[in-house]
Amino acid sequence: MGGSAVNRLQWTMKRWLLGLRWPGWAGLGLLVFAAALYAGAVQPAKQRLRALDQEAAELARKSGGRAAVAEPVTGRSQLSNFYAFFPLTRSVPDVMAQIEHTARAHELMLEKGEYRLSRESEFRLSRYQITLPVRGSYTDIRGFVNDVLDAVPAVALEDLTLKREAADDPELEAKVRFLLYLGVE
């Protein structure tokens, strides 16, 4: 009697699996993938998080409770942190000095530039548009732009216009327009 129940169960399973067709097989495959992802990625991440929490608690205990207690992250604190990332208007000379230093490092001369500060009332950021005419090789101009973007995270490249007088001329005339986003004081 026991053997016939097992055979009947096997027969029922085979019929059920054959009746799945491709949508059922796809769903079953996704179910297996989700279980493997949970076991392989989510569970280890949870364990790592628990270990880090224990390590933080131990460090706080060793420091006699002097460790800063982490505030719960709220939308308000995230927004404040976002605006704190941007330099204030009074730091424009420092940013301009960084841009000039970067140009000198690429052996480029910055000539007369155009500067325009604009602020929209509904935003807490100002935009400082910096338009610089530059003359040099393509690699120097490209390196200059890349290094400025790396050195000053609050700067965005708005426009880059390149012009060559003759096809065999090694130097280009470029107009580089950066936008410097500034926090309002």
Residue, then its C-alpha position, 0 to 999 in steps of 0.5 A: m500500500g505504501g509503494s502505490a501511494v508513492n507512485r501515485l504522488q510521483w505520477t501526480m507531480k509529473r502531470w502537474l509539472l507537464g501541465l505548467r507550460w512555459p509561463g509556469w516554468a518561467g514563474l517557477g524559475l523566477l521563484v527559484f532565482a528569488a530564493a537563491l538571491y535571498a539566500g546568497a545576497v539578502q541574508p549575508a547583507k542582514q548578517r553584515l548589518r547586524a555585525l556592524d550594529q554590534e561593532a558600533a555598540e561596542l565602540a560606543r560602550k568603549s568610549g563611555g557613551r561619548a559616541a554620537v547617537a545617530e539621528p533617524v534619517t528624515g526627509r528634512s535632514q536629507l534636504s538639509n544635507f543636500y543643501a549643505f553640500f553646495p559652497l556658499t556665495r562667499s566661496v566663489p573666489d576660492v572656486m575661481a582660483q581652483i579653476e585658474h590653477t587647473a587651467r595653468a596646470h594644463e598650460l592654458m591661459l584664461e582670458k576675459g571671461e563672462y560671469r553671471l549670477s542668477r537666483e530663482s526665488e523658489f530654489r535655495l540654490s543660486r547659479y553662477q554661470i562662468t563662460l571662459p574662452v580658452r585656446g589650446s590643444y584638444t587634450d589640454i582643453r579636455g583635461f582642463v574640463n575634466d579636472v575642473l569637474d573633478a576638483v569642484p563637485a558643485v560645477a556642471l559643464e553647461d556648454l563646450t564649443l570648439k573651433r579650429e581655424a584650419a584643419d592642420d592647426p594644432e590649437l583650438e579655440a574653445k568656449v567653456r561654460f560652467l555652471l557653479y551651483l551655490g548655496v544661499e547664505 
